[in-house]
Amino acid sequence: MKRIAVLTSGGDCSGMNATVRAVVRAGLASGLDVIGIQKGYQGLIDRLYESMTTRSVSNVLQRGGTFLQSARCKEMRTDAGLHLACENLKGMGVDGLIVIGGDGSLRGGYAIHQQGIPVIGIPASIDNDIAYTDFSLGVDTALNNIVRAVDNLKDTASSHDRAFVVETMGRNCGYLAVASAVAAGAEYSLIPEQPYDLDIICEDLRRRYREGRSNSIIMVAEGAGKAEDIANQIKDRIGFETRVTVLGHYQRGGSPSVFDRLIGARFGQAAVEALLNGKGGEMVGLDGTEITLTSLEKVTTAGIRPINPMLLDLASELSV
């Protein structure tokens, strides 16, 4: 192994830069040439790349997003696009590829690995929906962003006797909504993994109003419904005003937390080490405090990572 490449793909998240930095520095320390592919898989198709040095990754740890940039690439879903990407990698002299991204990005990496180029995946998704890792890159920073926003909303909700319905990202995974509900003290978290009854919720909110608690926060995962629709259904039934906040892409940005910087560093170093040890077709992950390797085939066929039942029970018990 003489030359490796790294790319970031799919949705950006905080911690990607810390991971690229670790890949570059660990690779250079092991005597490898490291090249950075720009704009994800689209950069593979268009041959957008640069040789990386320690200077290339200086002053990036504190930056959100990805300085290599990312882009969706429909061509990678075709046989012709996959073939071109692999031919371009071979033309660049790449002996191994590190892919940082979510489920779709890891599927692309596995497809490249099946064409004979060793690939190591690194999970990066604020949704925390990737199987075989306790945490993905960007999750912790996104949660901190959400909790910071909810803390601010609680202040104004208390001042004006209001209920705020706050919509988080997460697609069909409710992790962000339920974890932030526990951390920020929200009354409810509506998630796609669990059914909910707005009649019961409204009755409970009316009870709270009668008891003198005239403000509430309801977290809604985007896969469980639209915040605007839910707010419209409850606004005339609970005794106080209802407001909507859709956090959107605010959740993805910002300087990465210490946790995301640390797991980014660990994931990046472990990915380089795996390639040097002849591994390929695997994803690095976190199991407790230990770094693991799981085949990309298992990861990409496992479906959405389930939420720990303990977290669901905790959110329910503390919402009383």
KACORGI-V351719 format. One record per run of one state. SS is the DSSP state (2 for helix, 1 for strand, 0 for the rest). FROM is the first residue (numbers start at 1). LEN is the number of residues. If there is no record, write none. Layout:
ss=SS from=FROM len=LEN
ss=SS from=FROM len=LEN
//
This chain:
ss=0 from=1 len=2
ss=1 from=3 len=6
ss=0 from=9 len=7
ss=2 from=16 len=14
ss=0 from=30 len=3
ss=1 from=33 len=5
ss=0 from=38 len=2
ss=2 from=40 len=7
ss=0 from=47 len=2
ss=1 from=49 len=3
ss=0 from=52 len=3
ss=2 from=55 len=3
ss=0 from=58 len=16
ss=2 from=74 len=4
ss=0 from=78 len=1
ss=2 from=79 len=13
ss=0 from=92 len=4
ss=1 from=96 len=6
ss=0 from=102 len=1
ss=2 from=103 len=12
ss=0 from=115 len=3
ss=1 from=118 len=7
ss=0 from=125 len=12
ss=1 from=137 len=1
ss=0 from=138 len=1
ss=2 from=139 len=22
ss=0 from=161 len=1
ss=1 from=162 len=7
ss=0 from=169 len=6
ss=2 from=175 len=10
ss=0 from=185 len=3
ss=1 from=188 len=3
ss=0 from=191 len=7
ss=2 from=198 len=13
ss=0 from=211 len=5
ss=1 from=216 len=6
ss=2 from=222 len=3
ss=0 from=225 len=2
ss=2 from=227 len=8
ss=0 from=235 len=6
ss=1 from=241 len=6
ss=0 from=247 len=1
ss=2 from=248 len=4
ss=0 from=252 len=6
ss=2 from=258 len=19
ss=0 from=277 len=5
ss=1 from=282 len=6
ss=0 from=288 len=2
ss=1 from=290 len=6
ss=2 from=296 len=6
ss=0 from=302 len=7
ss=2 from=309 len=10
ss=0 from=319 len=2
//
